[in-house]
């Protein structure tokens, strides 16, 4: 077992091979009338069928929400990227927890 960025990495590739599973991500957001940036990011692990086609039957899913008052457009994009990373880490954590 090795560590990656302080997190334990296990044999998830054996349980969830890339040939059978794929990931879908979605980020939505924008600005409120008051100028606050509001973001929702979602990461979903779904099964593959016939090669590269994915079927939207989520096996694992994680959603992250964020808001930042008086944000610029670039700050809002940074928030969206951070929340997507949080959602992906949430799916990863669920996969690791499945193995314990």
C-alpha positions, -999 to 999 in steps of 0.1 A, spaced: 0 0 0 14 35 -8 3 70 0 -7 96 -26 -10 133 -14 -14 120 22 -43 97 13 -40 59 13 -41 44 -22 -55 9 -24 -63 -16 -52 -93 3 -65 -82 -5 -101 -88 -42 -95 -123 -36 -82 -132 -9 -106 -112 -14 -138 -111 15 -163 -124 -9 -190 -157 -12 -170 -161 21 -153 -160 58 -163 -164 92 -146 -187 120 -154 -183 155 -139 -205 185 -140 -199 220 -127 -227 247 -126 -227 281 -112 -229 318 -116 -234 351 -98 -264 362 -77 -279 396 -80 -258 406 -50 -226 396 -68 -219 364 -49 -204 334 -68 -224 302 -63 -211 269 -75 -222 232 -76 -198 205 -87 -207 168 -91 -186 138 -99 -202 104 -107 -188 70 -114 -208 51 -140 -205 17 -158 -192 14 -193 -209 -6 -220 -196 -15 -255 -162 1 -251 -163 38 -245 -201 43 -240 -212 52 -205 -245 44 -190 -259 69 -165 -265 44 -136 -244 60 -109 -224 36 -87 -208 63 -66 -215 100 -66 -204 131 -47 -215 167 -48 -198 198 -35 -212 233 -30 -195 266 -26 -202 303 -25 -179 334 -23 -193 369 -18 -180 397 -40 -160 374 -62 -144 382 -96 -149 359 -126 -115 344 -121 -121 338 -84 -154 321 -92 -136 298 -117 -110 290 -90 -139 282 -66 -155 259 -92 -122 240 -98 -117 236 -61 -153 223 -56 -149 198 -85 -117 185 -69 -136 181 -36 -163 161 -54 -138 139 -71 -121 133 -38 -155 124 -23 -160 97 -49 -124 85 -43 -130 83 -6 -161 62 -11 -142 38 -32 -115 35 -6 -141 30 21 -157 2 0 -124 -17 3 -122 -16 41 
